[in-house]
Amino acid sequence: MSSPRILICDDEPQIIRALKVVLRQAGFDPVPAETGEEALDKAAVQPPDAAIIDLILPDVDGIEVSRRLREWSSAPIIVLSAVGEEEQKVRALEAGADDYVTKPFGPRELLARLHAALRRSRPDGEEPAIAVNGLEVNFAARTVSRDGNEVHLTPTEFALLGVLLQNRGRLMTHRSLLTEVWGPAYGEDTPVLRTHIANLRRKVEPPGGRGRLIRTDPGVGYRFAA
């Protein structure tokens, strides 16, 4: 079985070298590119299994590369950049990126994000049940338990938890969560989302702060721990 091909696009040679080493050691086949157009050309010739794209490039920016890749490819896209402003993160995610990692990055974190993105992209269908850190969710039976004790969620809380779990590891923007759970008319109603997230955390997260499951990216959105 061939190694998954990972397109990496960055105009800094030292970053390219580092990513190649990290990816090869993890069993991936890195495909380097130094410009957005070169990345798009290489992707068109041999579609990658995933892409890691820098935000700032010498020709087109990483957001445009993500948008153009997403026109024909469903491969996971991780935007990697030293720019940490929430507006840029939201733009990248809305352009089709699956995640956003800020430089300087830790290799273990990047690989964890990459593995999570690849897992989500496999056409295995919805998982019938998920167990993570003492939390068990059975989607078919619509039941939730915490450390073996049943947890009662409202229909909205269950739907919100389901979206976060099915996209675990991925940063979900406020708008995407609101639209998917409540509908397009609620796309800007962030206070509603914050209230439900607070209620959900109180019900499903480990007591005493033992490892937060639903993590906040301030001003951008939430992700369920990978």
Buried (B, 14 or more C-beta within 10 A) or exposed (E): EEEBBBBBBBBBEEBBEBBBEBBEEBEBBBBBBBBBBBBBEBBEEEBBBBBBBBBEBEBBBBBBBBBBBBEEBEBBBBBBBEBEEBEBBBBBBBBBBBBBBBBEBEBEEBBBBBBBBBEBBEEEEEEEEBEBBBBBBEBEEEBBBBEEEEBEBEEBBBBBBBBBBBBBBBBBBBBBBBBBBBEEEBBEBBEBBEEBBEBBBEBBBBEEEEEEBBEEBEEBBBBBBB
